Amino acid sequence: MSALTPHRFTNRPDWFTLREVADGVFHVWEPGYRADYRGNIYVIKGSQTDLVLDAGLGLGSLRAFLAPVAPDPLLVLSHGHYDHIGSAFEFERRVIHPAEAPILAEPTPQNTYADRLLATEDFSRLPWAGFTACDWAVLPAPATGLIGEGDILDLGDRRFFVLHTPGHSWGSVCLWDEAAGFLFCADTVYQGEIFDHLPCSDIPTYRQTMRRLRDYPVQTAFPGHGPILGGTGFRQVIDA
């Protein structure tokens, strides 16, 4: 256990970056962490409520950073890995697939894979002086709700269908906005090295999930890592 408190946050004002990438859709990332590993966080504005997808590393206060944009959002966790659940405990409403809920309730470097993948040298800027990857620790954030295949998340003027998309992990989910043709595909489809070799991964299941998603009329894909993809690029990644 680190001597540092598990809820310590950086005081760097440049820890997060935010840009609007579609009408009412904001992309948030942590630029100090290596580009191919840093998780994409998305904020989706709705007429009745806002949604935040994933919660980053937990080294900066995501809730405070997002307060001017989304003061009381629903947090959806696409899965339970270290780069996606870090600030989950900051949000009052947080939902995840049942297969990932035990990780969220008791996150450790081992069950989130921070012990395998988080390295000090992968930071171009440290959250605080003397930080090392061994200092990573986050507070438990038991789910306040569970989501799965066929569930609908209604923001008022936007509706998302929850898709259970196992392969990268058993409880991975994507969010499908049929009206806009937007797929928030998390770590299921993205441009870059595919992590299908973790203990929670299964390659045949992953292939089945990708084949399923390829048939969706996706206009824009918002991955958990790497660049946002157009529909053609999305299908090219799956084919590759």
C-alpha positions as CSV (number, residue, x, y, z in Angstrom):
1,M,0.0,0.0,0.0
2,S,1.3,3.4,-0.9
3,A,2.1,5.9,1.9
4,L,0.2,8.4,-0.2
5,T,-3.5,8.8,0.4
6,P,-5.5,7.0,-2.3
7,H,-7.6,10.0,-3.1
8,R,-4.7,12.4,-3.7
9,F,-5.2,14.6,-6.7
10,T,-2.8,16.7,-8.7
11,N,-3.0,20.4,-8.5
12,R,-1.8,20.9,-12.1
13,P,-4.3,23.0,-14.0
14,D,-3.3,21.3,-17.2
15,W,-4.0,17.8,-16.2
16,F,-7.1,17.5,-18.3
17,T,-7.9,18.8,-21.7
18,L,-11.4,19.2,-23.2
19,R,-12.8,19.9,-26.6
20,E,-16.3,19.6,-28.2
21,V,-16.2,17.0,-31.0
22,A,-19.9,16.9,-31.9
23,D,-23.0,18.8,-30.9
24,G,-23.2,18.4,-27.2
25,V,-20.4,15.8,-27.1
26,F,-17.1,16.6,-25.4
27,H,-13.8,14.6,-25.5
28,V,-11.7,14.8,-22.4
29,W,-8.2,13.3,-22.0
30,E,-5.1,13.4,-19.7
31,P,-2.3,14.7,-22.0
32,G,0.5,13.9,-19.5
33,Y,0.0,10.2,-20.0
34,R,1.3,8.3,-23.0
35,A,-0.9,8.9,-26.0
36,D,-1.6,5.3,-26.9
37,Y,-2.5,4.3,-23.4
38,R,-4.5,7.3,-22.1
39,G,-8.2,6.7,-22.0
40,N,-10.7,8.8,-23.8
41,I,-13.4,10.3,-21.6
42,Y,-16.7,11.5,-23.1
43,V,-19.3,14.0,-21.8
44,I,-22.6,13.8,-23.6
45,K,-25.1,16.6,-22.8
46,G,-28.8,15.9,-22.6
47,S,-31.9,18.0,-22.1
48,Q,-32.7,16.2,-18.9
49,T,-29.4,14.8,-17.7
50,D,-25.8,14.5,-18.8
51,L,-23.7,11.4,-19.2
52,V,-20.0,10.9,-18.6
53,L,-18.4,7.8,-20.1
54,D,-15.4,6.5,-18.2
55,A,-13.4,8.2,-15.5
56,G,-9.7,8.3,-16.4
57,L,-6.8,7.5,-14.1
58,G,-8.0,9.2,-11.0
59,L,-4.9,11.3,-10.6
60,G,-6.8,14.5,-11.2
61,S,-10.3,15.5,-9.9
62,L,-12.4,14.8,-13.0
63,R,-15.6,15.8,-11.2
64,A,-14.2,19.3,-10.4
65,F,-12.9,19.7,-14.0
66,L,-16.2,18.8,-15.5
67,A,-18.4,20.8,-13.1
68,P,-18.8,23.8,-15.5
69,V,-19.9,21.5,-18.3
70,A,-21.8,18.7,-16.5
71,P,-22.4,19.4,-12.8
72,D,-24.5,16.3,-11.9
73,P,-23.9,13.6,-14.6
74,L,-24.6,9.9,-14.7
75,L,-21.2,8.1,-14.9
76,V,-21.2,5.1,-17.1
77,L,-18.1,2.8,-16.9
78,S,-17.4,0.9,-20.0
79,H,-15.3,-1.7,-18.0
80,G,-13.2,-1.9,-14.9
81,H,-9.6,-1.3,-16.0
82,Y,-7.4,1.2,-14.2
83,D,-7.4,3.9,-17.0
84,H,-11.2,4.0,-17.1
85,I,-12.4,3.9,-13.4
86,G,-9.9,6.2,-11.6
87,S,-12.3,9.0,-10.6
88,A,-15.4,6.8,-10.4
89,F,-15.7,7.4,-6.6
90,E,-16.2,11.1,-7.2
91,F,-19.6,10.6,-8.9
92,E,-22.9,10.0,-7.0
93,R,-24.5,8.0,-9.9
94,R,-22.3,5.3,-11.5
95,V,-23.3,2.3,-13.5
96,I,-21.4,-0.7,-14.9
97,H,-22.0,-4.2,-16.2
98,P,-22.5,-6.8,-13.4
99,A,-19.4,-8.7,-14.6
100,E,-17.2,-5.6,-13.8
101,A,-19.0,-4.4,-10.6
102,P,-16.8,-6.3,-8.2
103,I,-13.8,-4.5,-9.6
104,L,-15.4,-1.1,-9.1
105,A,-16.4,-2.0,-5.5
106,E,-12.8,-3.1,-4.6
107,P,-10.3,-1.8,-7.1
108,T,-6.7,-2.9,-6.8
109,P,-3.6,-2.6,-9.0
110,Q,-4.0,-6.3,-9.7
111,N,-7.7,-6.5,-10.7
112,T,-7.6,-3.3,-12.7
113,Y,-4.2,-4.3,-14.4
114,A,-2.5,-1.2,-13.2
115,D,0.3,-3.5,-11.9
116,R,0.9,-4.8,-15.5
117,L,0.4,-1.7,-17.6
118,L,0.9,1.5,-15.6
119,A,4.5,2.7,-15.7
120,T,6.1,5.9,-14.4
121,E,8.1,6.4,-17.6
122,D,4.9,6.6,-19.5
123,F,4.1,10.1,-18.0
124,S,5.5,13.1,-19.8
125,R,4.4,15.2,-16.9
126,L,3.9,13.8,-13.4
127,P,0.8,14.6,-11.3
128,W,3.1,15.6,-8.4
129,A,6.8,15.6,-7.7
130,G,8.1,12.1,-6.8
131,F,5.1,10.3,-8.2
132,T,5.7,6.7,-9.3
133,A,3.3,4.2,-10.8
134,C,3.4,2.3,-7.5
135,D,1.5,5.3,-5.9
136,W,-1.6,4.6,-8.0
137,A,-4.5,3.8,-5.8
138,V,-8.2,4.8,-6.0
139,L,-11.1,4.6,-3.6
140,P,-13.8,1.9,-3.9
141,A,-16.8,3.1,-5.9
142,P,-19.6,0.5,-5.6
143,A,-22.0,0.7,-8.5
144,T,-25.3,2.5,-7.8
145,G,-26.8,0.7,-10.7
146,L,-26.1,-2.1,-13.2
147,I,-26.4,-2.0,-17.0
148,G,-26.5,-4.7,-19.6
149,E,-27.6,-5.6,-23.1
150,G,-30.8,-3.9,-24.2
151,D,-30.9,-1.3,-21.5
152,I,-31.7,2.3,-22.5
153,L,-30.1,5.4,-21.1
154,D,-32.4,8.3,-21.8
155,L,-30.9,11.7,-21.5
156,G,-34.1,13.4,-22.7
157,D,-33.2,14.4,-26.3
158,R,-30.7,11.5,-26.7
159,R,-31.2,7.8,-26.1
160,F,-28.4,5.3,-25.8
161,F,-28.8,1.5,-26.2
162,V,-26.4,-0.4,-24.0
163,L,-24.6,-3.2,-26.0
164,H,-22.8,-5.9,-24.0
165,T,-19.6,-6.3,-26.0
166,P,-17.3,-8.9,-24.3
167,G,-13.9,-9.8,-25.6
168,H,-11.5,-7.2,-24.2
169,S,-13.1,-7.9,-20.9
170,W,-16.2,-10.0,-19.9
171,G,-18.3,-7.0,-18.9
172,S,-17.3,-4.4,-21.6
173,V,-20.2,-2.3,-22.9
174,C,-20.7,0.1,-25.8
175,L,-23.3,2.8,-26.1
176,W,-25.3,3.1,-29.3
177,D,-27.1,6.3,-30.4
178,E,-29.1,5.0,-33.2
179,A,-30.6,8.4,-34.2
180,A,-27.2,10.0,-34.7
181,G,-25.3,6.9,-35.8
182,F,-22.9,7.4,-32.9
183,L,-21.2,4.4,-31.3
184,F,-19.2,5.0,-28.1
185,C,-17.2,1.8,-28.5
186,A,-14.7,2.1,-25.5
187,D,-11.9,-0.5,-25.7
188,T,-13.8,-2.8,-28.0
189,V,-12.9,-1.0,-31.3
190,Y,-10.1,1.5,-31.5
191,Q,-7.1,2.3,-33.7
192,G,-3.9,0.9,-32.2
193,E,-2.7,-2.2,-30.3
194,I,-5.6,-4.4,-29.4
195,F,-5.5,-5.8,-25.8
196,D,-6.9,-9.3,-26.3
197,H,-4.2,-11.0,-24.1
198,L,-5.3,-10.0,-20.6
199,P,-6.7,-12.6,-18.2
200,C,-10.1,-11.1,-18.7
201,S,-9.9,-11.2,-22.5
202,D,-11.1,-13.9,-24.9
203,I,-10.2,-13.8,-28.6
204,P,-13.1,-15.9,-30.1
205,T,-15.6,-13.8,-28.1
206,Y,-13.8,-10.6,-29.2
207,R,-14.1,-11.6,-32.8
208,Q,-17.8,-12.4,-32.5
209,T,-18.3,-9.0,-30.9
210,M,-16.4,-7.1,-33.6
211,R,-18.4,-9.0,-36.3
212,R,-21.6,-7.9,-34.6
213,L,-20.6,-4.3,-34.4
214,R,-19.5,-4.1,-38.0
215,D,-23.1,-4.5,-39.1
216,Y,-24.2,-1.4,-37.2
217,P,-24.7,1.7,-39.4
218,V,-22.1,3.7,-37.5
219,Q,-21.5,7.2,-38.8
220,T,-19.0,8.2,-36.1
221,A,-17.2,5.9,-33.6
222,F,-15.9,7.3,-30.3
223,P,-13.3,4.8,-29.0
224,G,-11.8,4.4,-25.6
225,H,-8.3,5.1,-27.0
226,G,-6.9,6.9,-30.0
227,P,-8.7,9.1,-32.6
228,I,-12.4,9.4,-33.2
229,L,-13.3,7.4,-36.3
230,G,-15.7,7.9,-39.2
231,G,-17.9,5.0,-40.2
232,T,-15.5,3.8,-42.9
233,G,-12.5,4.0,-40.6
234,F,-14.4,2.1,-37.9
235,R,-15.1,-0.8,-40.2
236,Q,-11.5,-0.8,-41.5
237,V,-10.2,-1.2,-37.9
238,I,-12.5,-4.1,-37.4
239,D,-11.5,-5.7,-40.7
240,A,-7.8,-5.3,-39.9
